Amino acid sequence: MRAAVLREYGKPLVVEDVEIDAPKENEVLVRIAASGICHSDYSVAHGVLRTPFPCVLGHEGAGVIEEVGPGVVDLSPGDHVIAALTPSCGTCPMCVEGSESLCMQTVQTMGRGLMVDGTNRLHQGSVPVHQLCGIASFAERAVIPAGAAIRVPLDVPLETVCLIGCGVMTGVGAAINTAAIKPETSVAVLGCGGVGLSIIQGARIAGASTIIAVDLVKEKRELAQSLGATHALDPRAGDLARAVRAIAPMGVHYAFEAIGRTDTIEQMWSLLRPNGSAILVGMPSVRDEIKLGVGGFFAQRSIKGSAYGSARPKRDIPKLVDLYRSGELQLDPMITSRIGLEDINVAFEAMSRGEGARSVIVFDA
């Protein structure tokens, strides 16, 4: 099959042939219909987030199950599925506690680019090929953990709902699950890419009355307002904290960072009102450190990380699909371009310039 392989940080991905094995126990083989291109893929490609080489990137995929491995009882060939980031094993302490976004099996899938059992399903001859997040959706097919394959209705367009697999679940989940935004509250979102736009939609769905979108790019600010932001600010236009307080005089109840930069993480802390909550959604290098003024803690401000929108995928992904079908969750306006796999590096170049919200790779049927 064709796949986009990363062999070196900072170098273009190479579209080439990769061999794929049959699914093993509690795994499924999925023919990928479409895959969104997430900023995390870009971060891996440029070494901000790390992976062993060679590696097939992509983790925001959707497709059709072609084969199920032993022990899979609730999925069948022909099912349409969205790939979730977590294996959702159901048995580790985090899954038992309901924190499936922190499933302990992600140590293998996210940390090492392997399947849950610590082995590979992709290879080129005798050379193992790793798969990002245990998914590797920049390929025509993928073997993924059965717990990460979430069945969706046959009538929803996979080339659109694939976004739910990562960016939309991460963003909407951060608003609804992690922050648990209350109605008639105020929100600021730093960064209006795919994840930030999803946070904005989650805030709108939760009933926030003031939603401030912050982004350098005018087109993204305009798109954010079309999706639910009540105000939009260019952070270069002046003191951001002062501009936010011109809209929400005490500061905002919730501030979200969806870029993954230490300076904007520190900046969002300054936007909060007393009792406000800062939610870290963007992912900088895990080696980075931040500095926060200690006085904010005595104003009972809090800061919290959000892993995959604190998702419980089997509950939350179908819920987001229903919101999309009802029109309350708008996905199509977030898709800037639909491309072929061979155009993956062009999409990465556009991402490096801050252009567009989401590109989607659409595979031939």
BELWO-V33845 format. One record per residue. N is the residue number from 1. SS is DSSP state (H for helix, E for strand, C for the rest). Layout:
BEGIN
n = [N	N]
ss = [SS	SS]
END
This chain:
BEGIN
n = [1	2	3	4	5	6	7	8	9	10	11	12	13	14	15	16	17	18	19	20	21	22	23	24	25	26	27	28	29	30	31	32	33	34	35	36	37	38	39	40	41	42	43	44	45	46	47	48	49	50	51	52	53	54	55	56	57	58	59	60	61	62	63	64	65	66	67	68	69	70	71	72	73	74	75	76	77	78	79	80	81	82	83	84	85	86	87	88	89	90	91	92	93	94	95	96	97	98	99	100	101	102	103	104	105	106	107	108	109	110	111	112	113	114	115	116	117	118	119	120	121	122	123	124	125	126	127	128	129	130	131	132	133	134	135	136	137	138	139	140	141	142	143	144	145	146	147	148	149	150	151	152	153	154	155	156	157	158	159	160	161	162	163	164	165	166	167	168	169	170	171	172	173	174	175	176	177	178	179	180	181	182	183	184	185	186	187	188	189	190	191	192	193	194	195	196	197	198	199	200	201	202	203	204	205	206	207	208	209	210	211	212	213	214	215	216	217	218	219	220	221	222	223	224	225	226	227	228	229	230	231	232	233	234	235	236	237	238	239	240	241	242	243	244	245	246	247	248	249	250	251	252	253	254	255	256	257	258	259	260	261	262	263	264	265	266	267	268	269	270	271	272	273	274	275	276	277	278	279	280	281	282	283	284	285	286	287	288	289	290	291	292	293	294	295	296	297	298	299	300	301	302	303	304	305	306	307	308	309	310	311	312	313	314	315	316	317	318	319	320	321	322	323	324	325	326	327	328	329	330	331	332	333	334	335	336	337	338	339	340	341	342	343	344	345	346	347	348	349	350	351	352	353	354	355	356	357	358	359	360	361	362	363	364	365]
ss = [C	E	E	E	E	E	C	C	C	C	C	C	C	E	E	E	E	C	E	E	C	C	C	C	C	C	E	E	E	E	E	E	E	E	E	E	C	C	H	H	H	H	H	H	H	C	C	C	C	C	C	C	C	C	E	E	C	C	C	E	E	E	E	E	E	E	E	E	C	C	C	C	C	C	C	C	C	C	C	E	E	E	E	C	C	C	C	C	C	C	C	C	H	H	H	H	C	C	C	H	H	H	C	C	C	H	H	H	H	H	H	H	C	C	C	C	C	C	C	C	C	E	E	E	C	C	E	E	E	E	E	H	H	H	C	C	C	C	E	C	E	E	E	E	E	H	H	H	E	E	E	E	C	C	C	C	C	H	H	H	H	H	H	H	H	C	H	H	H	H	H	H	H	H	H	H	H	H	C	C	C	C	C	C	C	E	E	E	E	E	C	C	C	H	H	H	H	H	H	H	H	H	H	H	H	H	C	C	C	E	E	E	E	E	C	C	C	H	H	H	H	H	H	H	H	H	C	C	C	C	E	E	E	C	H	H	H	C	C	H	H	H	H	H	H	H	H	C	C	C	C	E	E	E	E	E	E	C	C	C	C	H	H	H	H	H	H	H	H	C	C	E	E	E	E	E	E	E	E	E	C	C	C	C	C	C	C	C	C	C	C	C	C	C	H	H	H	H	C	C	C	E	E	E	E	C	C	H	H	H	C	C	H	H	H	H	H	H	H	H	H	H	H	H	H	H	C	C	C	C	C	H	H	H	E	E	E	E	E	C	H	H	H	H	H	H	H	H	H	H	H	H	C	C	C	C	C	E	E	E	E	E	C	C	C]
END
